[in-house]
Amino acid sequence: MPPTDVHIKASIERTGKEYKEVHEWIDLDPEKKAERHDITKIYEYGKMFEEKYGKEGLQEYIQHIHDDVKTKFEHVQHDLEKAIAETLAYFGVK
């Protein structure tokens, strides 16, 4: 998943604002990081961010989760494709 500074840079490019507090809240507490990436809590956490930072802050929170999901699944897809290629090569299929 992208590091926090990459999320902050993307927020600046989109909005002109860092939304550093949003990104750090999601990423920097190792004990709560998985919970804060839980897509079933988007409504709950989204309301919190919207109340504190407005619609744009809500959008940045959602975009952070979106970017992390996308990156995670790209890694899974890459790993799967590599495993399939290695398995086919093992059995002589190239």
N, C-alpha and C positions, 0 to 999 in steps of 0.2 A: 504494500500500500504506500502511496506517496507520503514522504515525510511532511511534517507540519509546515515547514518553511515553503514547500511546494504548494500546499493548500493556500497559504497566506499570499504567495505571489499570484496565484490564480485569482484569488479574491480581489486583489489590487487591480489586476488587469480587467476584471469584469465590472467592478464597482467603484474603483478608486479608493477603497477602504480595505484595511487588513482583515478585519474580523478575527484578529489574533485570539481574543478570548474564546470565541466559538471553537476555533480549531484546536486550541490548547485544551479546552475542556473535554473535547472528544478524545484526544490522543495522548495527553501527557500523564495521566494517572494509570500506571500499569495494572493496578488492581481493579480498575473500573473500565478499562479500555474496551473490553469485549462487550460489556453491558451497554456502553455508550454508542457502540456500533450496531446494536440490536435493532434490526429494521422493524420489529414489532412495536418498538417504542417511539417511532418517528412522530406519531401524533402527539404523544405526551411531551417529548423533548422539543418538538417543533413549536408547540404552544408556548413553552418556556422561552425559547429564543425569539419568537415573534413578539411576546410581551416586552422583552428586554431590548431587542434591536430592530423591531419592526419587520415588515414583509421581506425586506432585502436581507436582513439577518437570518430569517427563516429559510430563505432561498439558499443562502450560503451554507447553512447547516445541511440542508437536503443535498446540495451539490457536493459537499464533502463526503457524505455517505455514498452518493452515486459514484463518485470518482474512486472511492475505496472498493466498492463492490466490483466495478468494472476492472480495476487493476487486479484484484484477487482472482476473478474468473479468467482473465487473460493469462495469469500464471498457471492456473489449473489447466487451461486449454493447452498451453505450451508443454507442460509436464506430461499431459496425456498423449499429445502427438509424439513427443520424444519416446515415451514408453512403448507406444505402438510401433514406431520405427525400429526401436531396438529389438522388440519381440519378433517382428517380421524378419529382421536381419539375422537373428538367432536361428530362425527356422529356414533361412536361405531364401527368403522372399524379399526382393529389394525394390 
